[in-house]
Amino acid sequence: MTRSRPLLRTALVAACALLVAVPASGPALAGGTGPTGSAAGSTWSRAGAVVADAARAVAPDPRPTRGPAAPARPAATRPAASATPAATARATKAPPAPRATTTPAPKAPSSPPAPSARVISRYVDAPGSQAAIDRCNLVLWTHQPLWLAGHNYCGYQWLAFVPTGTTVRVTSGVAAGTYVVTGHQRLDRQSGALPHVSADLVLQTCVGSATGLTLLRRA
């Protein structure tokens, strides 16, 4: 604004000088077209042009002037929140505690089951009768010692294999009583004299081509 004031004054001074110079040339005739009238007209035209140029030079630009763009502010970056010790402790799981392994104690050997009792409820009291044996009877062969005999193919094969310790009950006749198996004896023949045995009751049957004996004593 300070620089525009001298320019305006200069323009006004120039315009005034032109105006003063016009009367010095003399008045023009009405309707005349002489040199004097033309000069005055051109002088006024130049004066008007000077004033207009001065006004344009002095008049400020109506458009607002933009100052230098302000530097863009850098975007603020927030530091990542560090995990607190408590969060770290929650995120990190403790390893599972080792499980105690127990070795099962060795099982004690189970005792064999007690032999079941055998019951003899029927037999034929016919000492020395081979015919009674051949008729598939269980025969009391002798009374001293008590000796019961029967063919294996008649269902009496078990007489030679009653386990030791088994209780045998005879429920009828002269051999009635309760006995316990004490052992076994094997003969490689099926005939001949009776062997000497230490028993209260003997059970006899054939085992192949041999003879099997089970020895019992009274309980």
Summary of the structure (lengths in Angstrom):
residues: 219
radius of gyration: 76.1
end to end distance: 149.1
largest distance: 201.1
contacts: 461
relative contact order: 0.10
helix: 29%
strand: 20%
